[in-house]
Amino acid sequence: MMPRVLKFLALTGFFVGLAGAGAYLGLTLVIRSQDTVVIPDLVGRHVVYALEILSDLGLNTRVKGSEFSPDAPKHSIIFQEPPAGAEIKKGRDVRLIISKGPETLVMPNLTGLSSQQARLILEENGLCLGHLSLVFDPRMFADGVLAQVPAPGRTVHHDRCADLLVSAGPRPAAYAMPDLTGLGLDDAILLCERTHLSSGRVSVRYDPDQPLNVVIDQNPAKGSRVTAGTSVALVINRRRSPVDPTDAAETAEGRLFRFRLPEGFLKRRVRVHASLYGIGTDLVNDYFRPGEEIWLLVPAEAYPSLVVYLDEEPVKARPLED
């Protein structure tokens, strides 16, 4: 009887041990399966896709470099390590090499585009913008590309720069500079605006043989060839200011200050305040109609800055230029 009991106990212990060993091995496999992952095949995939997949698997992405490839599109994976199907633990590195695309490409056609559009297309294709040359052309809008080097369709290497010939628009009309001498400052400026010229530096000089407050000299001189937008410098016949510390000076240079009131329905109070040798003074303090423009000839040295108050609210501060 005793031997049979011992045999039974021995068999029971054996099976219990076998069950325990099986449970231990199963638990070990489960734990190992949770710590390791199988590397997917990333070759040919876009780098963004590879980053997402590896991040979801708990793996780190390491880019070993990039190479030109005639077959793989730009930003696609051309090599991975470890290879697809390998098992590695989470937190390990997967090394990738990314394609830079073909080493050569066909130069895109940039003619007819703006220079900004041409720049963007060049950058998208791994090319750079070289020299820009401007030429007047009546058939192409300003900033439009007229020609390019290399020509469209040429096979070029990456990082090649393209030189562009860009239109400056139609050539401005040229005409003879009108005679402004003898005109008041307001009339001279209006005539400049009507002939599409811009007002430049205004100087003051006193000539006792000429009427006061009129233009006695101009640059460009009358009859000179000018084009639209040419800056015109004027000299006004005016006595020197008694507060001018350089009493021996023959001329005083100034700037034409201009301010246009906003459109509306009611008159508004305008005050133009200046700093004169550290003392504040109002050059203008009056009511003006909506849209009306105020012009002031301000000596550059006497008034380093101006502030415009519209209904006692500062709306414009303008430091004078030399």
QUIQUI-V40787 format. One record per helix or strand of 3 or more residues. SS is the DSSP state (h for helix, s for strand). FROM is the first residue (numbers start at 0). TO is the last residue. If there is no record, write none. Layout:
SS&FROM&TO + SS&FROM&TO
//
This chain:
h&1&34 + s&35&37 + h&46&55 + s&59&66 + s&75&80 + s&86&88 + s&92&98 + s&103&105 + h&114&123 + s&127&134 + s&143&148 + s&154&156 + s&160&166 + s&173&175 + h&184&193 + s&197&204 + s&213&218 + s&224&226 + s&230&236 + s&250&259 + s&267&275 + s&278&287 + s&292&298 + s&302&309 + s&312&318
//
